Amino acid sequence: MHDTHLIEKIYESISELCRVNSIVKVNALDLEVDKGSHINAPLLLEHLCERENSMFGNWTHVHIDYKPFEKLTAVIISIDGESSDSVKHSNETYN
């Protein structure tokens, strides 16, 4: 249940970062989550695709590292994506 909430927060944060940076298609995500999390790359990608299938898809590579963070913490290390102008990158931390 808690991981479900964190996955949704990750989605919301990624969506907002993409909106602010005019990213319309995400090619790669690099994240860190707490060691106790059950979030994995296929699970996160499935959720992202269900929520926004034009931005995320089988072309999106998700990489997750597990770190000794406080419970229910995720850090978005990078978002690589396409916009009408160029490839954008962003770094953010969320609890």
N, C-alpha and C positions, 0 to 999 in steps of 0.2 A: 504494500500500500504506500509506504513512504517513498519507495523508488518510483512509483507511478507519479507521485506529486513532483518529485525531482525531475523526472523525464519531461513532464509538462512545463516546468519552469525553464528547463534547458531549451525546449522548443520555443517558448515565448521569447527568451533572451536572444536566441539565434535569429528568430524572425524579426525582432526589433533591430538588431544590428544589421541585418540584411536590408531592411527598409531604409535605415539611416544612410547606409553606404550604397544604396541603389543596386544591390546584388539581386539578380533575378533567377540565377541558377547556381546551386552550391555543388562544387566538385569535390571538396574535401573538408572534413572537420577534424580537428585535433583537440581532444578534451582530456582532462584529468578529473577523476572522481575519487571519493573516499574508498579505502580498502574494503570496507564492509558492504559496499554497494553491490547489488546484483545486476546493475546496468551493464550491458555489453553492447558491442557495436551493432550486431544484427537487430537486437531488440530496439535500440535507439533509432536506427535507420527505419525500421518498420513503423515506429510511431511518427517519425518525421514525414514519411511518405503518406501515411494515412491522413495527417493534418494538412499537408501542402504538397500534393504530388506534382505540381508544376515546378517547384523549387528543388525538390529532393527526389531521387530515383535511383535506379540501378547504376547510374553513373557516379553517384556520390560515394566517396570513400570515407569511412568513419574510423578514426583511431582513438582508442581510449587507453590511458595509463591509470593505474590505481596507486594512490598516494596516501600517506598517513595524515589525511585531513580530518577535520571535525566531521561528525556524521552528517549526511545529507548535504555535502558540499561538492560542487562541481566548478571547474575552472575551464572556460573556453580559451584554449591556447591560440587557435587560429581558425579562421574561416576562409577558404579559398573558393572564390566563385566568379561568376561572369556577370557583368553589367553591360549596358549599352555603350559605356565608355572604355572600361578596362577591368582587369582583375583587381579585386579588393582584398585586403587583409584586415583582421581586427583581433584584438586581445581583450578579454574581460574576465572578471572573477565574480561568481555569484554564490550566495548561501541560501 
